[in-house]
Each structure stands twice: as C-alpha cells, then as structure tokens.
Amino acid sequence: MAKEKILVIGASGQIGVELTLALRKIYGNNNVIASDLREENPLLKGTGPYVSMDVMNKEMLHVQVIRQGITQIYLLAAILSATGEKNPNLAWHLNMQGLLNVLDIAREEKLSKVYWPSSIAVFGPTSPKMNCPQQTIIEPTTVYGISKYAGEFWCNYYFNRYGVDVRSLRYPGLISYKSAPGGGTTDYAIEIFHEALEEKKYQCFLNEDTYLPMMYMEDAIKATLQLMEAPASNITIRTSYNISGMSFSPKEISEEIKKHIPDFEMSYKSDYRQAIADSWPQSIDDSVARKDWGWQEDYNLEKMTREMFDNISK
C-alpha cells in the first residue's frame, strides 16, 4: 500500500476534505497530496501535504504528477447542479476539461487508478422515478447532469481504448457536518440541521413531499474506498455505478428533527431548484454495486439525524 502516491484534486470541497482524511489513514499522511484552487480547508491543515493547483492547467498538473510520483488521482473538482445553472458554459468547461486533462495524464503516465464521481443528476424526467435501475433511459436536463453523463462515457472510452482503470459512483445528495455544502440541489438537507440548532426554524427551497436519494457522508466515503479497493476483475460498470443510502422528503427530515428539537418549525418556499429536483428519481436501485463489490450502507435517516446533531453540537 505504501507504494501508492495519491493526488486528490478538489480536496477542500464537501467530499474532498473527508475523502482526503480517510485516504491518509489508509496510505499514510505523506502519500496523499491534497490540492485545490481554494485555500486549504482548516480540517486538512497539518495532516499532510497541500498543493495549490488548477485542474484546468494541464501542464502544471502533469508536472505535479511526475514530480510527486503520483500513481492514483481522485478528481473531485466540479461545479454542481444549482451553481451550474447560473453559469452553464463555465460548468461544462470545468467539468469536462478537468476530467479530460486527468484521463490524458493517467494514460500517458500509466497511473494505476483514477476516481471520478458522477451523480444522480445524470437522470432526467424520463428516467424511472422509483428504484431507478443501473441501465435505463438517461436524458439529463441540467448542465451538471449533461456534463456528468458525458464524463461517464469518457471514462468508459479511456478504459476500453487505453486501459485506464477509472472508476466512478453516481452520488446521491450527500450530507455531512464537517464541510459546507457546495451548491447542489440537495443542500437543504445540510442547512436544515444548522438552522434547527441556531434558529429552531428553516425555510426549505423544495416542496415538502420532494423525495430524493440521499446518503450520509460516512457511507459515501466507505463506498468510494470499497470501489477503489475492489479487484479490477469485479468492476463490471465502467461508466458509473448507481449507489444508494436512503430516500426521504423535506417533511420526513423535519419530523425526524422534531424528535430532537420539539419546537422546530419548517416552512416551504420552492425556487428554481424545485424543477431540478423534480427531474431526478426518488429512489435508486444499486443492486449491481451490491453484487459486484459488496456495497452495503450503514446509515438510515434516524441514525444520520442523531449523528448530525451529536457532531454539530460539539
């Protein structure tokens, strides 16, 4: 394991922080290099090497990969669904070109593995709403979803054409107490905990009965590491695996929060994010991930709510 040298691009983001810390536990602090355009996240400070880097600067990225002796790249830098709709051209350019830069360098330097996350945003209004299967109709309606679906096929292409071992998960909405949400449509499910503790009320930007697939960050990190550590012979999906933790509505999470804060009040005022949420499935079938590499979630809504309050309170 010590032979691996890992570069995490987008390490200061919502997933990046926790994934970097988890990888450092496995591979050793000095063998996992965190990088981002932003300042180093306070939670990463003092835990290992940090490099300020722009994934769009391919030459600079290539130099770092050679100089640091990188064998694996985790590419997490992206513009998410809600933010992407405000600047579609930038979202497409960053999400696509960043991935192509990494895949190209991985091919040239013969890296052992690449990780790149996709999203449930690839699904559109024509995809099945309940237990959306691995292979189904996929017609995304957001630039984020379009870029992720195109990215899945680039990953598949680089694997089949050049043998680049690139692996991917279609993340649902991710909920974490450690880092701030990153401009996604499911961000309400993080904001609500902070507002419940501070204000005892929250105005949700989605309707009360909007069911969406969600996952606690601990499960997302576990799934990512399990996928990356699985033998290549077990990986049958080279676009991106469906992955699921739980599904709930704003009304259901509100009821769960009231068990901890009885006088919590929830109100609703939907905005442009409602249309994005309405285009996505309400639940995901991840049976292929379960069969191929033994995926099994640990957290349901009740357990996650307890953990979020315990940790935010601290």
NUNULO-83447 format. One record per residue (C-alpha): residue in one letter; x, y, z. Coordinates in Angstrom, 2 decimals. Each point is the difference from the previous one (the first is absolute). Example, Ala and Ser with C-alpha at 12.3 -4.5 7.8 and 13.67 -1.06 7.14 Angstrom:
   rest         u         v         w
      a     12.30     -4.50      7.80
      s      1.37      3.44     -0.66
end
This chain:
   rest         u         v         w
      m      0.00      0.00      0.00
      a      2.81      2.41      0.82
      k      1.07     -0.11     -3.66
      e     -3.12      1.93     -1.00
      k      0.29      3.78     -0.24
      i     -3.40      1.68     -0.27
      l     -1.01      3.45     -1.25
      v     -3.41      1.31      1.08
      i     -1.18      2.86     -2.25
      g     -2.75      2.11      1.60
      a      1.10     -1.05      3.49
      s     -1.53      3.04      1.73
      g     -3.52     -0.79     -1.20
      q     -2.86     -1.81      1.72
      i      1.15     -3.52     -0.97
      g      3.68      0.85     -0.40
      v      0.69      0.86      3.64
      e     -1.34     -3.25      1.43
      l      1.32     -2.19     -2.80
      t      3.51      1.47      0.37
      l     -0.01     -0.68      3.75
      a     -1.26     -3.57     -0.56
      l      2.66     -0.68     -2.66
      r      2.73      1.36      2.30
      k     -1.06     -2.49      2.67
      i      0.42     -2.85     -2.48
      y      3.06      1.04     -2.02
      g      1.83      2.27      2.44
      n     -0.14      3.81      0.24
      n      2.95      0.71     -2.30
      n     -1.25     -2.32     -2.75
      v     -3.23      1.95     -0.56
      i      0.46      3.45     -1.53
      a     -2.98      2.35      0.33
      s     -0.50      2.68     -2.63
      d     -2.56      2.68     -0.77
      l     -0.38      3.46     -1.51
      r     -1.40      1.18      3.31
      e      1.88      0.40      3.26
      e      0.73     -3.18      1.90
      n     -3.04     -1.02      2.05
      p      0.70      0.50      3.76
      l     -0.81     -3.68      0.64
      l      2.89     -1.03     -2.29
      k      2.60      2.37      1.47
      g      2.93     -1.88      1.52
      t     -1.21     -3.43     -1.12
      g      2.16     -0.30     -3.14
      p      1.32      1.73     -3.14
      y     -2.08      2.64     -1.78
      v      0.52      1.49     -3.47
      s     -1.89      2.95     -1.51
      m     -0.97     -1.16     -3.48
      d     -2.44      0.61     -2.86
      v     -1.19     -3.19     -1.74
      m     -0.56      2.09     -3.14
      n      3.76      0.65     -0.25
      k      0.99     -3.32     -1.54
      e      3.74      0.72     -0.16
      m      0.19      0.96      3.65
      l     -2.04     -3.08      0.94
      h      2.25     -2.26     -2.09
      v      3.14      1.44      1.62
      q     -1.43     -0.65      3.48
      v     -0.92     -3.61     -0.88
      i      3.56     -0.69     -1.21
      r      1.74      1.97      2.76
      q     -2.00     -1.62      2.82
      g      0.11     -3.50     -1.52
      i     -3.82     -0.20     -0.02
      t     -1.55     -3.44     -0.66
      q     -3.69      0.79      0.63
      i     -2.17      3.09     -0.53
      y     -3.33      0.76      1.67
      l     -1.61      2.81     -2.01
      l     -2.72      1.73      2.06
      a      0.14      3.54     -1.43
      a     -3.36      0.86     -1.62
      i     -2.73      2.62     -0.22
      l     -3.18     -1.54      1.46
      s     -3.63      0.03     -1.17
      a     -1.47      3.20      1.45
      t      3.18      2.08     -0.51
      g      0.44     -1.42     -3.51
      e     -3.38      1.31     -1.14
      k      1.18      3.54      0.74
      n      3.03     -0.37     -2.30
      p     -0.54     -2.97     -2.36
      n      3.03      0.68     -2.25
      l      2.41      0.13      2.92
      a     -1.52     -3.14      1.56
      w      0.33     -1.95     -3.25
      h      3.54      1.23     -0.63
      l      1.32     -0.75      3.50
      n     -1.80     -3.32      0.46
      m      1.04     -1.33     -3.44
      q      3.46      1.42     -0.55
      g      1.16     -0.82      3.53
      l     -0.95     -3.64     -0.53
      l      1.62     -0.20     -3.45
      n      3.23      1.51      1.37
      v      0.15     -2.64      2.75
      l     -0.88     -2.91     -2.32
      d      2.64      1.09     -2.50
      i      2.71      0.23      2.66
      a     -1.10     -3.35      1.49
      r      0.42     -1.58     -3.45
      e      3.40      1.58     -0.65
      e      1.43     -0.72      3.47
      k     -1.68     -3.44      0.28
      l     -1.60      0.81      3.38
      s     -1.34     -3.02      1.90
      k     -3.49      1.47      0.67
      v     -2.16      3.10     -0.45
      y     -3.14      0.87      1.97
      w     -2.59      2.43     -1.37
      p     -3.49      0.46      1.49
      s     -3.15      0.16     -2.08
      s     -3.42      0.87      1.46
      i     -3.71     -0.83      0.04
      a     -0.22      3.25     -2.02
      v      0.64     -2.14     -3.12
      f     -3.60     -1.20      0.28
      g     -2.77      2.12     -1.46
      p     -3.82      0.23      0.03
      t     -0.27     -3.03     -2.33
      s      2.01     -2.27      2.36
      p     -2.04     -2.29      2.31
      k     -0.89      1.83      3.24
      m      0.04     -3.03      2.32
      n      3.01     -2.34      0.36
      c      1.64      1.55     -3.05
      p      2.10     -2.82     -1.52
      q      3.68     -0.02     -0.99
      q     -0.83     -0.14     -3.71
      t     -3.02      2.09     -0.95
      i     -1.15      3.05     -2.00
      i      2.37      2.85      0.84
      e     -0.89      3.47     -1.29
      p      1.40      2.62      2.41
      t     -1.43      3.53     -0.01
      t      2.72      1.91      1.92
      v      3.46      0.90     -1.28
      y      1.44     -1.81      3.03
      g     -1.89     -3.17     -0.92
      i      0.99      0.31     -3.67
      s      3.68      0.46      0.91
      k     -0.08     -2.97      2.39
      y     -1.64     -2.28     -2.56
      a      2.51      1.01     -2.68
      g      2.77     -0.55      2.57
      e     -1.23     -3.53      0.69
      f      0.49     -0.85     -3.67
      w      3.46      1.58     -0.08
      c      0.95     -2.23      2.96
      n     -1.38     -3.04     -1.82
      y      1.86      1.03     -3.17
      y      3.37      0.44      1.73
      f     -0.40     -3.37      1.70
      n     -0.90     -1.87     -3.20
      r      2.36      1.86     -2.34
      y      3.04      0.59      2.23
      g     -0.47     -2.32      2.99
      v     -0.23      2.88      2.53
      d     -1.51     -1.52      3.17
      v     -2.47      2.80      0.71
      r     -2.86     -0.64      2.45
      s     -3.09      2.02      0.85
      l     -3.09      0.25      2.22
      r     -3.23      1.89     -0.68
      y     -0.24      1.79      3.34
      p     -3.43      0.93      1.36
      g     -0.40      3.11      2.19
      l      2.81     -0.08      2.59
      i     -0.45      1.11      3.61
      s      2.93      0.92      2.24
      y      0.68      2.01      3.15
      k      3.70      0.60     -0.77
      s     -0.07      2.15     -3.12
      a     -2.42      2.49     -1.53
      p     -2.32     -1.00     -2.85
      g      1.30      0.81     -3.47
      g     -2.92      1.45     -1.96
      g     -2.09     -3.11     -0.65
      t     -3.77     -0.53     -0.12
      t      0.08     -2.22      3.10
      d      1.82      2.59      2.17
      y     -3.17      0.61      2.05
      a      0.64     -3.28      1.82
      i      3.22      1.45      1.46
      e     -1.18      3.57      0.57
      i     -3.05     -1.22      1.92
      f      2.08     -1.44      2.87
      h      1.96      3.22      0.57
      e     -3.15      2.16     -0.19
      a     -1.88     -2.37      2.32
      l      2.68      0.38      2.68
      e      0.53      3.75     -0.45
      e     -3.46      1.33     -0.95
      k     -2.39     -2.90      0.76
      k     -1.52      0.62     -3.43
      y      0.84     -0.53     -3.67
      q     -1.50      1.12     -3.30
      c      0.50     -2.77     -2.54
      f      0.56      0.77     -3.69
      l     -1.68     -3.30     -1.00
      n     -3.63     -1.10      0.49
      e     -0.74     -2.12      3.06
      d     -0.69     -3.21     -1.96
      t      3.11      0.11     -2.24
      y      1.62     -3.41      0.45
      l      3.66     -0.23     -1.00
      p      2.74     -2.62      0.39
      m      2.40      1.02      2.77
      m      3.07     -1.37      1.74
      y      1.89      0.80      3.18
      m      3.58      0.98     -0.79
      e      1.47     -2.89      2.03
      d     -1.78     -2.39     -2.36
      a      1.14      1.92     -3.08
      i      3.64     -0.20      1.11
      k     -0.38     -3.69      0.83
      a     -1.53     -0.72     -3.43
      t      2.77      1.92     -1.78
      l      2.78     -1.85      1.82
      q     -1.71     -3.39     -0.48
      l     -0.35      0.63     -3.72
      m      3.63      1.10     -0.37
      e      1.33     -2.95      2.02
      a     -2.08     -2.61     -1.86
      p      1.92     -2.26     -2.45
      a     -0.23      1.30     -3.58
      s     -1.58     -3.31     -1.00
      n     -3.03      0.83      2.21
      i     -0.70      3.32     -1.73
      t     -2.63     -0.59     -2.69
      i     -1.18      3.62     -0.36
      r      2.50      2.36     -1.62
      t     -2.39      2.94     -0.39
      s     -1.15      0.54      3.62
      y     -1.66     -2.13      2.69
      n     -3.40      0.82      1.46
      i      0.42      0.36      3.76
      s     -2.66      0.55      2.65
      g     -0.30      0.62      3.72
      m     -3.54      1.23      0.79
      s     -2.83      2.08     -1.49
      f     -2.05      2.58      1.89
      s     -2.01      3.20     -0.47
      p      0.45      3.39      1.73
      k     -3.10     -0.80      2.05
      e      1.49     -3.30      1.23
      i      3.34      1.53      1.01
      s     -1.93      2.78      1.75
      e     -1.97     -2.60      2.03
      e      3.25     -1.76      0.93
      i      1.55      3.30      1.13
      k     -3.04      0.73      2.22
      k      0.85     -3.14      2.03
      h      3.19      1.87      1.06
      i     -1.32      3.60     -0.09
      p     -3.78     -0.17      0.71
      d     -0.66      3.70     -0.74
      f      1.75     -0.08     -3.41
      e     -2.13      1.59     -2.74
      m      0.26     -0.71     -3.72
      s     -1.36      2.22     -2.79
      y      0.19     -0.41     -3.76
      k      0.73      2.40     -2.86
      s      1.14     -1.84     -3.09
      d      2.39      1.67     -2.48
      y      1.76     -0.97     -3.27
      r      1.51     -3.06      1.74
      q     -3.47     -1.60      0.19
      a     -0.01     -0.62     -3.76
      i      3.44     -1.64      0.25
      a     -1.16     -2.25      2.87
      d     -3.18     -0.93     -1.88
      s      2.08     -1.26     -2.92
      w      1.88     -2.53      2.16
      p     -1.07     -3.46      1.26
      q     -1.43     -0.39      3.51
      s      1.95     -3.19      0.70
      i      2.89     -1.90     -1.59
      d      0.57     -3.70     -0.69
      d      3.64     -0.73      0.84
      s     -0.16     -3.81     -0.19
      v      2.92     -0.14     -2.48
      a      2.36      1.71      2.49
      r     -1.22     -2.38      2.73
      k      0.66     -3.02     -2.23
      d      3.34      1.12     -1.50
      w      1.87      1.25      3.08
      g     -2.26     -0.56      3.01
      w     -1.42      3.48      0.55
      q     -2.16      0.39      3.14
      e     -0.97      3.30      1.63
      d      0.26      0.56      3.79
      y     -2.24      3.07      0.47
      n     -3.76      0.56     -0.21
      l     -1.80      3.32      0.66
      e     -0.34     -0.56      3.76
      k      3.64     -0.98      0.56
      m      1.28      2.80     -2.23
      t     -2.11      2.66      1.78
      r      1.37     -1.11      3.38
      e      3.60      0.13     -1.30
      m     -0.47      3.43     -1.59
      f     -1.33      1.56      3.21
      d      2.62     -1.72      2.18
      n      2.84      1.32     -2.16
      i     -1.30      3.49     -0.81
      s     -0.67      0.57      3.72
      k      3.62     -0.81      0.80
end
